[in-house]
Amino acid sequence: MRLEQLEAFLAVAETGSFQHAAHKCGVTQSTISRQVQALEAKLGIPLLHRTAKVKLTLGGNCLLPHARKICQEWCSANREIHDLLAGKQPELCVAVIHSVCAYYLPPVLQRFTRDYPQVQLRVTALGSDRSLKVLRDGLVDVAIVMQNRFLTASSEMIVDHLYEESIAVLVGVDHPLAKLTTVPWSELLQYPQVMFKDGYGMQRLVQEQFHNLGVELNAVLELNTLDAFRGTIRQGDWVAMLPESALVDAYSDPTLAVRPLGDPTLRRQVVLVTTQDRLQIPPIQHFRQLVGELVKPKANHLAS
């Protein structure tokens, strides 16, 4: 059963004439006749009494409301797809890591809402791995995350490199490591680690580095907000390894100290990820463009 067969049947049922139905559908009368005949053959029952004024058979009366509903649903779907391609998207959902959300994304959000005021922008701060999962599940349109090539290797994924940044050590201002210019790994390993929770790329990066060094990671606490890291670290002898973008407020906090890592240094790559099909939608295209233009790392404090 094909849509044009149902449309031909509906046109005849509503006009009472094959000729008028052909005019309404913009095709020949013979085309309408063939479409209806094919539908009758498929269903195994006559749908029309072919008299001077065409009337519905019992089977035709049974099919009519269903044919109307199917055609109406198709028209509605077609209209929504057309609106989507025309940029009339009701909402745009973004999953983004906390540091980018707090410090780098606000200019993008302001520009986007000015350019697309009719699109409801929804932003959720999540860990990188969780963000990529909800993107794959179709729950968000864009993810701005720490790169994870295992999760972005699919051919449907579009990955834009945004920036790279150093990983540094956050400690309380009275911590023994605060007296050092650069923190050697041999010193760092002596202190308990405060880490991001599971599902965050930073946890994976730190765990991999400890594994590569052949030492056991002493993780005493897992957190998921930058405020919690600062509040916890300033209280005692714990340490945290965090990216530069997560340390913006720490540099101006007199109770905290940030120190660069010694060799081997650690860096992370921040990327925007979306999918091939989403880039056909104008608001998503525009959001991606704004991120590429406006999301830039701040001055590197470790290099200053």
N, C-alpha and C positions, 0 to 999 in steps of 0.2 A: 504494500500500500504506500502510495506516494502523496506528498502534500498537494501537488497540482491536481491529482485525481479528486481529492476532497474538495479543493477549491472549485473545480469544475462542477461537481455535484451540488455544492452550495449555491453556485451561481444559477444553475438551472432551477433548483428548488425555490430560490427567492424571486426569480423573474418569471418562472412558468414557461420558459421558452429557450430552446437551444440557441436560436438566433440572438436573442437578447443577452443570453449568457456569454456567447462568444464576443459580443460587443463590449460587455462589462469587463471581460478578462483580457481583451485586446488580442484575441487569437481567432482562428477560423472556426466556423461551425463544426467542420469535420474533426478538428482537434478536440473540441469539447465533447463531441460524440464518442471519440475513441477513448478519452480519459474516463468517461462515465462507464463505458462498456468494460474497460479494464478493471475498474473498481468493482463492478458487478461480478465479473469473472473471479476476482480475488475473494470476494465474500460469498460467492455461490448463491446469490439471490438477486432478483430484479429489484431495482431501487425506484424506478419511475414507470408510470403509465404513459406511454408515448402516444398521446391523443392530441387534438388540436391545441389544447392547453395542457401542458405537461403537469401531471399530478404525482404525488409520492405514493409508492406502494407501502404496505405494512413494514417491509424492511427499510424503506426510505425514511419513514417516520421514526423508526427506531434509531437509525444512524444520525439523523439530522442534529439533535442536540450535542452529540459527541463530536460531530464534524465541526460544528460551530465553536465548541470549546477548544478543540485542537488548533483550529485556525486562529482563534483569538490569542491563545497562548503563544503561537508562533509569531504573530504580529507583535505581541508584547515583548518577547525575547529579542526579536529583530530590532525593535525600537530601542531597547536598553543597550544592545551591542552598538548600535549607531551612536547613541549618546556617549557611551564609553569612549569610542574612537574619536568623538568630537571634543573630548575633554570634560564631559559632564559627569565626572566621577564623584559619587557622594562623599567618599572619605579616602584618605591615604594614611596607611598604618606603617609606622617605622619602629623597628627595634634597634636600640643603640647602646653601646657600652657607656657606663656611668660617666667616665671622664670626658668623653666627647659630648655627651648630653649636657653636662654642666658647663663646659667652658668653650666649646667650639661650635656647637650647633645653633645656639640662639639667633645669630644673624641670619642663618638659613631659614629658620622658622618664621622670622618676621618678614623676610622678603617673600617667601612662598605664600603666606596668608594674604599679603597685599596683592600678589599676582593672581592667586586663585581663591578669592574670598568665599566662593561657593563650595569649596572642598573642605570638609571637616578633617583637620590634621590630628592624628592620634599617635603620640610618641610614648614608648615604653622603654625604660632603662633595664636592660638584661645583660647577663653574661654573654660572651661571644658564642659559645657552643649552643646555648639555649636560643639565642637570636637566630642562628642559622637553621636550627630545627624548626622554629615557628615559620621561618621564611619557606622552607621546603614543604611544610604542611599547609601553606597558603593562608596563614593567619596574619601575615604582614606583607607589605609590598617591597620594602627595602630594609636591609640590615647594614649597620655601620659597626664593624667589629674588628677584633684582632684576627689577622689572617690565620686560617686553618685549612691547609690545602687538602686534607682528607675529606673535609665537608664541603669544599667549593669546587671539587674536581669535575663535577657533572657538566656535560656539554650545554645544558640549559642555563647554567649559572653565568652571569656577567659579573666580573670582578674588576673594580677600579682601584688602583693603588692611590691612597691619599697621602700618607706620610709615614716615616719611620721615626722611632724615638728610643732613647736610652732607658734602661732600667736602673734605678738608683736605690739606695738604702735609706729608709726613714727610721730615725731613732729619736728618743727624747734628748733634749739639749744637754742633760747631765749624764747621758749614757757614755760609757768608755769609748765607743766607736765614734762619738761626735768629736773627739779630740784628734781624729785622723783626717788627713787630707783626702786620702783614697782608702777604701775598705778592702783589704785583701780577703780572699775567700777563706784563708786559714783562720782569720779573726772572726769573720761572719759566722762560720760554722759552729762557733762556741755558744751561740745565743739562740733561744727558742724563736721560731718564726710565726708571725701572724700572716695568714694567707686569705686570698679570695676563696669563696666557696666553690664546690664542684659545679661545673658548667661554665666557669670563667676561664678564658684563655690564659690568664696570668697564672692560675694554679698549675695548669698543664706545663707552661714554660718553665716555672720554677722547679717542678718535679722532674722534668726532663734534665735540667741542668744538674741537679743533685745526683741523679742517676748517672749522668755522664762523668761526674767527679768521683763516683763510686763511694758516696757517703750517704748515711741515712738522714732523711729530712725530719727534723724535730718540729712538727707543726702543732702548736699548742692551742690555736684558735683559728676559726674560719669566719670571715665577715663578708658583707656584700655592699657596704656603703663607705664612701670616702670619709665621712664624718666619724664613723665608727673606728676606722683605722687611726685617724688622728687622735681621737679621744683615748683609745687603748694604748697606743704607743707612748704618749706623753706621760703615762702613769708608772712605767716600770722599765725593766731591762729587756723587754722583748724588742724584736726588730721586724721590719716589713720590707719586702722588695716590691717596689711599685714603679710604674712607668712615669715619665716626666709629666704627662698631661694630668696624672692623678695627684701630682705634688704641688700644683699651682698655689693653693692656699697654705701649704706647709712652709713655703719659703718666707712668708710674711708672719709666721707664727713664732714668737720668741721662745716658746716652750718646746719647739721641735728643731731637728737638724736633718738636713739631707746631704748625703755623701755619695760620690760616684763609686762604682764598683771597680776593683782592680781586674786585671786579666784573669780569666777570659771575661770580657764585657758581654752584657746581654742587651739585645735590642728587640723591639717588636714592630711589626708592620700593621698599620691600620688601613682597612679597605672598606669600600662600599660594595655591597653585593645585592643584586636583584636577578630577575630571570628574563630570558629572551622575550617571552610573551608580554611581560609587563612594560617593556620599553616601547611597545606600540601605543601606550596610553599617554597622552600629552602631559597630564599633571606629574606622572612619575618621571617622564623624560625631563621635565623642568626641574623637579626636585633633585634629580641626579646632577644636572648641570650646575645648580646652585651649590651643591655640596662640593663639587669639583672646583668651583671658583672661590668659595668662602671658607671651607674647612682647611685651615693651615695651622701647623703647630706654632705655638708661641715661641719667643726667644728661648734658646736652650740655656737654662740657668747653670747647668753643669759646665758649660763651655765659657761662661762669663767670669 
